[in-house]
Amino acid sequence: MTRPEEFQTDVLVVGTGPMGATTALALATYGVRVHVVNRYNWTANTPRAHITNQRAMEVLRDLGVEQEARRDATPWEWMGDTLFTTSLAGPEIARLRTWGTGDERIGDYLQATPCPMMDLPQNKMEPLLVKNAVERGAVFSFNTEYLSHEQDDTGVTVMLRDVLTGREYQLRARYLVGADGAKSKVMDDAGLKVEGQLARAATAYVLFTADLTRYVAHRPSILYWMVTSDASFGEIGMGLLRAIEPWNQWIAGWGFDMSKGEPDFSPEEIKRKVRALVGDPELEFKVDSTSVWYVNQAHAPVYSSGRVFCGGDAVHRHPPSSGLGSNTCMQDAFNLAWKLAFVVKGHAGEQLLDSYTLERAPVGAQIVKRANQSRLDYAPLNQAFRDTDAPDPLAAGIAELADPGPAGVARRSALAEALKLKNYEFNAQGVELNQRCVSEAVISEPDATEEVWKRDPQLHVQPTTRPGAKLPHAWLVGQDGRRVSTLDLVGKGKVSLVTGIAGLAWADAAKEMDLPFLRTVVIGGPAAQDVYCSWHAVREIEEAGALLVRPDGIVAWRQRAGVADTLQAREELEQALASLLNQKSRVLETA
């Protein structure tokens, strides 16, 4: 029998990136002891990841930090007009309305969730997550290096080193979470492997400060692609200017040939490259930093070993195309944290933790494939810009785009088709919100058939209450007359029983059970009035039916019809909860 005093913490997290910091924030919010270590002095010191998609925004909303994040972010409406141009000062070639801001897609984005996107660089996101985790009880040790671990039947003994003093010491935890990035030592020590190709291409980045307002304020975006011979190397074949602090801090990026060594970051070459991308030969700017990143196409088929769980960049390694990186890291954390919390608190059996790999590994594989495909999908654009038979292919191709003759018509048509393809990178709402969980933590319906997608599942969201899907968003009205989303009534670390006014048997049964981790939501009641009939349109169950929604917003179980009485409702609820939580937990047995 394990003594509580044997453990210094319930969960030890290695790494304070998006996955590690979100795990810490969620566990602290749920009242679980969590200790986080980072071998560096502080969090990310460069912008790195930045786009926050709608599912990650829902995670921030559930954890109570959405509004704080918005305050520091580039707002959604400034993200949208992705440009393809010869330079910021030069002639434009094409624009694409992106991240759902276009007239033809904005309705989809507004209907799917109460959370619009935003652009918050990693060096702002991580401190926000850490600050809130600390305020809720998480313990952080910076300048602390993870060395190794040993696990046994009851816990994990982790060896750490104080970087400042060199002192080595042990910390005992029930569970260990490896969120230590793409060179994860926790992964290696746990015997977990990644499959695929590492460093198959490379990109040079220069972070610089310059006021470029005159070039971009009238066409705000976070990404400006430069079709120029100065940055035509690699799969994308274009240079990039990415807005960090609109419109004064930027990243300039271009591909380089790894076989010829590191890129040329000499002051002269940086000045030449940046001035060419901006299109201003006299531009004065301050170089803040330079860096290189490599294009990976690898993922782990298994995320855990015993009491050790890995997530984030440790298990899915890919380029930033499609903006899926930090978002998927945060969602890994959100999936894992509630399960750890339920097991630590005795609400669930340890078998619940097996569902983490089953649910998240397919997502990791999917986003690695999508991000790399998004790079390949630049090829048709490059073909539209270039006449490969001409001495200067780029100049000839761009000139032909303005040709009134048949060649110009054909090239413009090819450009239009190539832009459509880029919607799979820049307007792929389905990739972000259509994830389906399949594991023992989802109770499939006996008569379930394969889901039929009504529209392209990569581009468009399909709301459904099928077990394994995210609970659909619908606007309701509370007692104070204000709108409230269905997503706001669930989550917050608890399993939610969702039913309607006609489903009082379910509500009465839940009240009798009196479980500390179970809340009841009666839609149609005073606190959740369906006055728009929006829930009625998406619920896919009778008003007297019921759903069980997990703390991460995933529908775990549904009963389409009502039940005869409270006794039957209680029997079905107990059976569903026992299946979801992988045991008749101590709390369930008491109830």
C-alpha positions as CSV (number, residue, x, y, z in Angstrom):
1,M,0.0,0.0,0.0
2,T,1.5,3.4,-1.0
3,R,1.7,6.0,1.7
4,P,0.6,9.5,0.6
5,E,3.8,11.0,2.1
6,E,5.9,8.8,-0.2
7,F,5.2,11.3,-3.1
8,Q,6.4,14.9,-3.3
9,T,3.9,15.5,-6.0
10,D,1.2,13.7,-7.9
11,V,2.4,14.6,-11.4
12,L,5.9,15.7,-12.4
13,V,6.0,17.5,-15.8
14,V,9.2,18.0,-17.7
15,G,9.0,21.1,-20.0
16,T,7.1,24.4,-19.9
17,G,6.2,24.5,-23.6
18,P,2.5,24.6,-24.7
19,M,2.0,20.9,-23.7
20,G,3.8,21.1,-20.4
21,A,2.4,24.4,-19.3
22,T,-1.2,23.5,-20.3
23,T,-0.9,20.2,-18.5
24,A,0.3,22.1,-15.4
25,L,-2.5,24.7,-15.6
26,A,-5.2,22.0,-16.1
27,L,-4.0,19.8,-13.2
28,A,-3.6,22.8,-10.9
29,T,-7.1,23.9,-11.9
30,Y,-8.5,20.4,-11.1
31,G,-6.8,20.5,-7.6
32,V,-4.0,18.0,-8.4
33,R,-0.5,18.5,-7.1
34,V,1.8,19.2,-10.0
35,H,5.5,20.0,-10.2
36,V,7.0,21.3,-13.4
37,V,10.8,21.4,-14.3
38,N,12.6,23.3,-17.0
39,R,16.3,23.2,-17.6
40,Y,16.2,26.8,-18.9
41,N,15.9,30.0,-16.9
42,W,12.5,30.8,-18.3
43,T,10.0,30.0,-21.0
44,A,10.4,30.3,-24.8
45,N,12.6,33.3,-25.8
46,T,11.4,33.5,-29.4
47,P,8.0,33.7,-31.0
48,R,8.1,30.2,-32.6
49,A,4.5,28.9,-32.7
50,H,1.8,31.5,-32.9
51,I,-1.5,30.7,-34.5
52,T,-4.1,29.6,-31.9
53,N,-6.9,27.7,-33.6
54,Q,-10.5,27.4,-32.4
55,R,-10.1,24.1,-30.6
56,A,-7.1,25.4,-28.6
57,M,-9.1,28.5,-27.9
58,E,-11.8,26.3,-26.4
59,V,-9.1,24.8,-24.1
60,L,-8.1,28.2,-23.0
61,R,-11.7,29.1,-22.4
62,D,-12.4,26.1,-20.3
63,L,-9.3,26.8,-18.2
64,G,-10.4,30.4,-17.7
65,V,-7.7,32.2,-19.5
66,E,-9.2,33.0,-22.9
67,Q,-9.8,36.7,-22.3
68,E,-6.3,37.2,-20.8
69,A,-4.8,35.6,-23.9
70,R,-6.9,37.7,-26.2
71,R,-5.6,40.9,-24.6
72,D,-2.0,40.2,-25.7
73,A,-2.8,38.6,-29.1
74,T,-3.2,39.8,-32.7
75,P,-6.9,39.6,-33.2
76,W,-8.6,37.3,-35.6
77,E,-9.7,40.0,-38.0
78,W,-6.1,41.0,-38.6
79,M,-5.0,37.5,-39.5
80,G,-6.8,37.1,-42.8
81,D,-5.5,38.4,-46.1
82,T,-2.6,36.1,-46.8
83,L,-0.6,37.8,-49.6
84,F,1.4,36.4,-52.5
85,T,3.5,39.3,-53.8
86,T,6.8,40.1,-55.4
87,S,7.7,42.1,-52.2
88,L,5.8,44.2,-49.7
89,A,6.5,47.3,-51.8
90,G,6.1,45.5,-55.1
91,P,3.2,44.3,-57.3
92,E,0.8,41.8,-55.7
93,I,0.1,38.5,-57.5
94,A,-2.7,37.0,-55.4
95,R,-4.5,37.2,-52.0
96,L,-6.3,34.4,-50.1
97,R,-8.8,35.0,-47.3
98,T,-7.5,32.8,-44.6
99,W,-8.2,31.4,-41.1
100,G,-11.9,31.7,-41.8
101,T,-12.0,35.4,-42.2
102,G,-13.4,35.4,-45.7
103,D,-17.0,36.1,-46.5
104,E,-17.6,32.6,-47.7
105,R,-16.2,30.9,-44.6
106,I,-16.7,33.2,-41.7
107,G,-20.2,31.9,-41.0
108,D,-18.8,28.3,-40.6
109,Y,-16.2,29.6,-38.1
110,L,-18.8,31.5,-36.1
111,Q,-21.3,28.7,-36.0
112,A,-18.8,26.0,-34.8
113,T,-17.6,27.5,-31.6
114,P,-17.9,30.7,-29.4
115,C,-14.1,31.0,-29.8
116,P,-12.6,33.0,-32.7
117,M,-9.0,32.4,-33.6
118,M,-6.1,34.6,-32.5
119,D,-2.4,34.9,-33.1
120,L,-0.4,34.7,-29.9
121,P,3.4,34.0,-30.2
122,Q,4.8,31.2,-28.0
123,N,6.9,33.6,-26.0
124,K,3.7,35.3,-24.8
125,M,1.5,32.1,-24.5
126,E,3.9,30.2,-22.3
127,P,4.3,32.8,-19.6
128,L,0.5,33.3,-19.5
129,L,0.0,29.6,-18.9
130,V,2.7,29.4,-16.3
131,K,1.5,32.4,-14.4
132,N,-2.0,31.1,-14.1
133,A,-0.8,27.6,-13.2
134,V,1.3,29.0,-10.4
135,E,-1.6,31.1,-9.1
136,R,-3.6,27.9,-8.9
137,G,-1.0,25.9,-7.0
138,A,1.4,24.4,-9.5
139,V,5.1,24.4,-8.5
140,F,7.7,25.3,-11.1
141,S,11.5,24.7,-10.9
142,F,13.4,26.5,-13.6
143,N,17.2,25.9,-14.1
144,T,16.3,22.3,-13.3
145,E,17.4,19.5,-15.7
146,Y,15.7,16.1,-16.0
147,L,18.4,13.4,-15.9
148,S,16.5,10.0,-15.7
149,H,13.7,8.1,-14.2
150,E,12.8,4.8,-12.8
151,Q,9.2,3.6,-12.4
152,D,7.7,0.9,-10.2
153,D,4.2,-0.4,-9.4
154,T,3.2,2.7,-7.4
155,G,5.1,5.7,-8.8
156,V,8.1,7.2,-10.6
157,T,11.4,8.2,-9.1
158,V,12.9,11.1,-11.2
159,M,16.5,12.2,-11.0
160,L,17.0,15.9,-11.4
161,R,19.9,18.4,-11.4
162,D,20.0,22.0,-10.3
163,V,21.7,23.7,-13.2
164,L,23.0,26.6,-11.1
165,T,24.6,24.5,-8.3
166,G,25.1,21.1,-10.0
167,R,23.3,19.4,-7.1
168,E,21.5,16.2,-8.1
169,Y,18.5,15.0,-6.3
170,Q,15.4,12.7,-6.6
171,L,11.7,13.6,-6.8
172,R,9.1,11.0,-6.3
173,A,5.8,11.3,-8.2
174,R,2.8,9.1,-9.1
175,Y,3.1,10.0,-12.8
176,L,5.7,11.6,-15.1
177,V,4.8,13.6,-18.1
178,G,7.4,14.2,-20.8
179,A,6.7,17.5,-22.6
180,D,10.4,18.1,-23.3
181,G,10.2,18.8,-27.0
182,A,11.5,17.2,-30.2
183,K,14.6,15.9,-28.6
184,S,12.8,14.4,-25.7
185,K,15.0,12.5,-23.2
186,V,11.9,11.3,-21.3
187,M,10.8,9.6,-24.6
188,D,14.1,7.9,-25.0
189,D,14.3,6.8,-21.4
190,A,10.8,5.4,-21.5
191,G,11.6,3.4,-24.6
192,L,9.1,5.3,-26.8
193,K,10.0,5.7,-30.5
194,V,9.0,8.0,-33.3
195,E,8.5,6.8,-36.9
196,G,9.3,8.9,-40.0
197,Q,11.9,11.3,-41.3
198,L,13.7,14.0,-39.4
199,A,15.3,17.1,-40.8
200,R,14.3,16.5,-44.4
201,A,14.5,20.3,-45.2
202,A,15.5,23.5,-43.5
203,T,14.5,27.1,-43.1
204,A,16.4,30.2,-42.0
205,Y,14.7,32.7,-39.7
206,V,15.6,36.3,-38.9
207,L,13.7,38.1,-36.2
208,F,13.9,41.9,-36.9
209,T,12.4,45.2,-35.8
210,A,11.2,47.7,-38.4
211,D,8.1,49.8,-38.8
212,L,6.4,48.4,-42.0
213,T,3.0,50.0,-41.3
214,R,2.9,51.8,-44.6
215,Y,3.2,48.5,-46.5
216,V,0.7,46.4,-44.6
217,A,-1.8,48.4,-42.4
218,H,-4.3,48.6,-45.2
219,R,-4.1,44.8,-45.9
220,P,-3.5,43.3,-42.4
221,S,-2.3,39.7,-42.2
222,I,0.2,37.6,-40.2
223,L,1.8,35.9,-43.3
224,Y,3.1,37.6,-46.4
225,W,4.6,35.3,-49.0
226,M,7.3,36.7,-51.3
227,V,7.6,35.4,-54.8
228,T,11.2,36.3,-55.5
229,S,14.4,34.7,-56.8
230,D,16.1,35.7,-53.6
231,A,14.0,33.1,-51.7
232,S,13.0,30.5,-54.2
233,F,14.7,27.5,-52.8
234,G,12.9,24.4,-51.4
235,E,9.4,23.0,-51.4
236,I,7.6,26.3,-50.7
237,G,9.9,28.2,-53.0
238,M,9.0,31.6,-51.6
239,G,10.2,33.9,-48.9
240,L,8.1,34.8,-45.9
241,L,7.5,37.9,-43.8
242,R,5.5,37.0,-40.6
243,A,4.1,39.7,-38.5
244,I,5.0,39.2,-34.8
245,E,4.1,42.6,-33.3
246,P,2.0,44.4,-35.9
247,W,3.5,46.2,-37.6
248,N,6.9,46.7,-35.9
249,Q,8.4,43.2,-35.3
250,W,8.8,40.6,-38.0
251,I,10.3,37.3,-39.0
252,A,11.9,36.9,-42.4
253,G,12.2,33.3,-43.5
254,W,13.6,31.4,-46.5
255,G,14.6,27.8,-47.3
256,F,18.2,26.9,-47.7
257,D,20.2,23.9,-49.0
258,M,21.3,21.8,-46.0
259,S,23.9,20.0,-48.1
260,K,25.9,23.2,-48.3
261,G,26.0,23.8,-44.5
262,E,24.4,26.5,-42.4
263,P,22.7,29.5,-44.0
264,D,24.6,32.8,-44.4
265,F,23.6,35.0,-41.5
266,S,26.3,37.6,-42.1
267,P,25.0,41.2,-41.6
268,E,25.4,42.0,-45.3
269,E,23.4,38.9,-46.4
270,I,20.7,39.5,-43.8
271,K,20.4,43.1,-45.0
272,R,20.2,42.1,-48.6
273,K,17.6,39.4,-48.0
274,V,15.3,41.4,-45.8
275,R,15.5,44.5,-48.0
276,A,14.6,42.3,-51.0
277,L,11.6,40.7,-49.2
278,V,10.3,44.1,-48.1
279,G,11.2,45.7,-51.5
280,D,12.9,48.7,-49.9
281,P,16.6,49.0,-50.8
282,E,17.1,51.7,-48.1
283,L,15.2,49.9,-45.3
284,E,16.9,50.3,-41.9
285,F,16.1,47.6,-39.3
286,K,17.4,46.0,-36.2
287,V,18.2,42.3,-36.1
288,D,16.9,40.7,-32.9
289,S,18.0,37.1,-33.5
290,T,18.6,34.4,-36.1
291,S,17.7,30.8,-36.0
292,V,17.3,27.7,-38.1
293,W,14.6,25.1,-37.9
294,Y,14.2,21.8,-39.7
295,V,11.3,20.2,-41.4
296,N,10.4,16.9,-39.7
297,Q,7.8,14.3,-40.7
298,A,7.7,11.9,-37.8
299,H,5.3,10.8,-35.0
300,A,5.1,8.3,-32.2
301,P,2.6,5.4,-32.5
302,V,2.6,5.0,-28.7
303,Y,2.6,8.0,-26.3
304,S,3.0,6.2,-22.9
305,S,4.9,3.5,-21.0
306,G,3.5,2.5,-17.7
307,R,3.3,5.7,-15.5
308,V,5.2,7.8,-18.1
309,F,3.2,9.9,-20.6
310,C,4.6,12.0,-23.4
311,G,3.0,14.6,-25.6
312,G,3.5,17.7,-27.7
313,D,6.5,18.0,-30.0
314,A,8.0,15.0,-28.3
315,V,5.5,12.8,-30.1
316,H,4.6,14.7,-33.3
317,R,7.3,16.5,-35.2
318,H,6.3,18.5,-38.2
319,P,6.7,22.0,-39.9
320,P,4.5,24.9,-38.9
321,S,2.5,24.8,-42.1
322,S,-1.3,24.7,-41.3
323,G,-0.6,26.1,-37.8
324,L,-1.2,22.8,-36.0
325,G,1.8,22.6,-33.7
326,S,1.2,24.3,-30.4
327,N,-2.6,23.8,-30.8
328,T,-2.1,20.0,-30.9
329,C,0.3,20.2,-28.0
330,M,-2.3,22.0,-25.9
331,Q,-5.0,19.5,-26.9
332,D,-2.7,16.6,-25.9
333,A,-2.5,18.2,-22.5
334,F,-6.2,18.8,-22.2
335,N,-6.9,15.1,-23.0
336,L,-4.4,13.8,-20.6
337,A,-4.8,16.1,-17.6
338,W,-8.4,15.2,-16.7
339,K,-7.6,11.5,-16.9
340,L,-4.6,11.9,-14.6
341,A,-6.8,14.0,-12.2
342,F,-9.6,11.4,-12.1
343,V,-7.2,8.6,-11.4
344,V,-5.2,10.5,-8.7
345,K,-8.5,11.4,-7.0
346,G,-9.8,7.8,-7.1
347,H,-12.7,8.6,-9.5
348,A,-11.3,6.3,-12.1
349,G,-9.2,3.2,-12.5
350,E,-5.7,3.4,-14.0
351,Q,-6.9,1.7,-17.2
352,L,-8.5,5.1,-18.1
353,L,-5.0,6.3,-18.9
354,D,-4.6,3.7,-21.7
355,S,-7.1,5.8,-23.7
356,Y,-4.6,8.7,-24.0
357,T,-2.5,7.0,-26.7
358,L,-5.5,5.5,-28.4
359,E,-7.1,8.9,-28.8
360,R,-4.2,11.2,-29.4
361,A,-1.7,9.1,-31.5
362,P,-4.1,9.1,-34.5
363,V,-4.4,12.9,-34.3
364,G,-0.6,13.2,-34.1
365,A,-0.2,11.1,-37.2
366,Q,-2.9,13.1,-39.0
367,I,-1.4,16.5,-38.3
368,V,2.1,15.5,-39.2
369,K,0.8,14.3,-42.6
370,R,-1.3,17.4,-43.1
371,A,1.5,19.9,-42.2
372,N,3.9,18.3,-44.6
373,Q,1.3,18.0,-47.4
374,S,0.6,21.7,-47.0
375,R,4.2,22.4,-47.9
376,L,3.9,20.2,-51.0
377,D,0.7,22.0,-52.0
378,Y,2.8,25.1,-52.8
379,A,4.0,23.3,-56.0
380,P,1.0,24.3,-58.2
381,L,1.4,27.9,-57.0
382,N,5.0,28.0,-58.0
383,Q,4.2,26.5,-61.4
384,A,1.6,29.3,-61.9
385,F,4.3,31.9,-61.1
386,R,7.1,30.5,-63.2
387,D,7.8,29.9,-66.9
388,T,10.4,27.1,-66.6
389,D,11.4,27.5,-70.3
390,A,12.5,31.1,-69.9
391,P,16.0,32.4,-69.0
392,D,14.4,34.1,-66.0
393,P,11.5,31.8,-65.1
394,L,10.0,33.9,-62.3
395,A,10.0,37.2,-64.3
396,A,8.6,35.5,-67.3
397,G,5.9,33.7,-65.4
398,I,4.8,36.8,-63.5
399,A,4.7,38.8,-66.8
400,E,2.6,36.2,-68.4
401,L,0.0,36.4,-65.6
402,A,-0.8,39.8,-67.1
403,D,-0.9,38.7,-70.7
404,P,-4.3,39.1,-72.4
405,G,-3.7,36.2,-74.7
406,P,-4.4,32.5,-74.3
407,A,-1.2,31.9,-72.4
408,G,-2.2,34.5,-69.8
409,V,-5.7,33.0,-69.5
410,A,-4.3,29.6,-68.9
411,R,-1.8,30.8,-66.3
412,R,-4.4,32.8,-64.4
413,S,-6.7,29.8,-64.4
414,A,-3.9,27.6,-63.0
415,L,-3.3,30.3,-60.3
416,A,-7.0,30.2,-59.3
417,E,-6.9,26.4,-58.9
418,A,-3.7,26.5,-57.0
419,L,-5.2,29.0,-54.5
420,K,-8.2,26.7,-54.0
421,L,-5.8,24.0,-52.9
422,K,-4.3,26.2,-50.3
423,N,-7.6,26.3,-48.4
424,Y,-6.5,22.9,-47.1
425,E,-3.7,24.8,-45.2
426,F,-5.4,28.1,-44.4
427,N,-9.1,27.4,-44.1
428,A,-9.0,23.8,-42.8
429,Q,-11.5,24.1,-40.0
430,G,-12.5,20.5,-40.2
431,V,-8.9,19.3,-39.6
432,E,-9.0,21.4,-36.4
433,L,-12.4,20.5,-35.0
434,N,-13.5,17.2,-36.6
435,Q,-11.3,14.9,-34.5
436,R,-13.0,11.8,-33.2
437,C,-11.9,9.8,-30.2
438,V,-12.0,6.0,-30.3
439,S,-11.0,4.2,-27.1
440,E,-12.5,2.6,-24.0
441,A,-13.2,6.1,-22.7
442,V,-15.8,6.4,-25.3
443,I,-18.9,4.2,-25.2
444,S,-20.0,3.4,-28.7
445,E,-23.6,2.9,-29.5
446,P,-24.7,-0.7,-30.3
447,D,-26.4,0.3,-33.5
448,A,-23.8,2.8,-34.6
449,T,-22.9,3.0,-38.3
450,E,-19.9,4.7,-39.8
451,E,-20.2,8.5,-39.8
452,V,-21.2,9.9,-43.2
453,W,-19.5,13.3,-44.0
454,K,-21.9,15.7,-45.6
455,R,-19.0,18.1,-46.7
456,D,-15.3,17.8,-47.1
457,P,-14.2,16.8,-43.5
458,Q,-10.8,18.6,-43.8
459,L,-12.5,22.0,-44.7
460,H,-15.8,21.9,-42.9
461,V,-16.9,21.1,-39.4
462,Q,-19.6,18.5,-38.9
463,P,-21.3,19.0,-35.5
464,T,-22.6,15.9,-33.9
465,T,-23.3,14.3,-30.5
466,R,-22.0,10.9,-31.6
467,P,-19.8,9.4,-28.9
468,G,-16.2,10.4,-29.6
469,A,-17.0,13.8,-31.1
470,K,-16.7,17.2,-29.4
471,L,-19.9,18.5,-28.0
472,P,-21.5,20.9,-30.5
473,H,-21.6,24.5,-29.7
474,A,-25.1,26.1,-29.5
475,W,-26.0,29.5,-28.0
476,L,-28.4,29.3,-25.1
477,V,-29.6,32.0,-22.7
478,G,-29.0,32.0,-19.0
479,Q,-31.1,33.3,-16.1
480,D,-29.5,36.7,-16.5
481,G,-30.6,37.0,-20.1
482,R,-27.0,36.7,-21.4
483,R,-26.0,34.2,-24.1
484,V,-24.1,31.2,-22.9
485,S,-22.6,28.4,-25.0
486,T,-23.3,24.8,-24.5
487,L,-19.5,24.5,-24.1
488,D,-19.5,26.8,-21.1
489,L,-21.9,24.5,-19.3
490,V,-19.7,21.5,-19.4
491,G,-16.0,20.8,-18.7
492,K,-14.2,22.6,-15.9
493,G,-12.9,19.3,-14.7
494,K,-16.2,17.4,-14.4
495,V,-18.2,14.9,-16.3
496,S,-21.5,16.5,-17.4
497,L,-24.9,14.8,-17.8
498,V,-26.7,16.8,-20.5
499,T,-30.5,16.3,-20.9
500,G,-33.6,18.3,-21.6
501,I,-36.7,19.4,-19.6
502,A,-38.3,16.1,-20.5
503,G,-35.4,14.2,-19.1
504,L,-36.0,14.8,-15.4
505,A,-35.5,11.1,-14.7
506,W,-31.9,11.5,-15.6
507,A,-31.5,14.6,-13.5
508,D,-33.2,13.0,-10.5
509,A,-30.9,9.9,-10.8
510,A,-27.8,12.1,-10.9
511,K,-29.0,14.0,-7.9
512,E,-29.5,10.7,-6.0
513,M,-26.0,9.5,-6.9
514,D,-24.5,12.8,-5.6
515,L,-21.1,12.3,-7.2
516,P,-18.5,15.0,-6.7
517,F,-17.3,14.8,-10.3
518,L,-20.7,14.8,-12.0
519,R,-22.8,17.8,-12.9
520,T,-26.2,18.0,-14.5
521,V,-27.1,20.4,-17.3
522,V,-30.8,20.6,-18.2
523,I,-31.1,22.4,-21.5
524,G,-34.4,24.3,-21.6
525,G,-34.3,25.0,-17.9
526,P,-33.8,28.5,-16.5
527,A,-30.0,28.4,-16.6
528,A,-29.9,27.1,-20.2
529,Q,-32.9,28.3,-22.2
530,D,-32.9,27.1,-25.8
531,V,-34.7,30.2,-27.0
532,Y,-32.9,30.2,-30.4
533,C,-33.7,26.4,-30.8
534,S,-30.1,26.0,-31.7
535,W,-29.5,23.1,-29.4
536,H,-32.7,21.5,-30.8
537,A,-31.1,21.6,-34.2
538,V,-27.9,19.8,-33.4
539,R,-28.6,17.6,-30.4
540,E,-29.5,14.4,-32.5
541,I,-31.3,12.9,-29.4
542,E,-34.8,13.3,-28.1
543,E,-35.4,16.0,-25.5
544,A,-35.8,13.2,-22.9
545,G,-32.5,11.6,-24.0
546,A,-29.1,12.2,-22.4
547,L,-25.4,12.7,-23.0
548,L,-22.4,12.2,-20.8
549,V,-19.7,14.7,-21.7
550,R,-16.2,14.3,-20.5
551,P,-14.2,17.1,-18.9
552,D,-12.4,17.7,-22.2
553,G,-15.7,18.3,-24.0
554,I,-15.9,14.9,-25.8
555,V,-19.2,13.1,-25.8
556,A,-18.5,9.8,-24.0
557,W,-22.0,8.3,-24.1
558,R,-25.5,9.1,-25.4
559,Q,-28.9,7.7,-24.9
560,R,-31.2,9.0,-27.7
561,A,-34.5,8.3,-25.9
562,G,-35.8,8.8,-22.5
563,V,-36.2,6.2,-19.8
564,A,-39.1,4.8,-17.9
565,D,-38.2,6.1,-14.4
566,T,-35.4,7.3,-12.2
567,L,-34.4,3.8,-11.3
568,Q,-33.7,2.9,-14.9
569,A,-31.9,6.2,-15.4
570,R,-29.7,5.5,-12.4
571,E,-28.9,2.0,-13.6
572,E,-27.9,3.2,-17.1
573,L,-25.9,6.1,-15.7
574,E,-24.0,3.9,-13.3
575,Q,-23.2,1.5,-16.1
576,A,-22.0,4.2,-18.4
577,L,-19.9,5.9,-15.8
578,A,-18.3,2.6,-14.7
579,S,-17.4,1.9,-18.3
580,L,-16.1,5.4,-18.9
581,L,-14.0,5.5,-15.8
582,N,-12.8,1.9,-16.1
583,Q,-14.0,0.8,-12.8
584,K,-16.7,1.1,-10.2
585,S,-14.7,3.8,-8.5
586,R,-14.7,4.2,-4.8
587,V,-17.0,7.2,-5.2
588,L,-19.4,5.2,-7.4
589,E,-19.5,2.4,-4.9
590,T,-20.3,4.8,-2.1
591,A,-23.0,6.3,-4.1
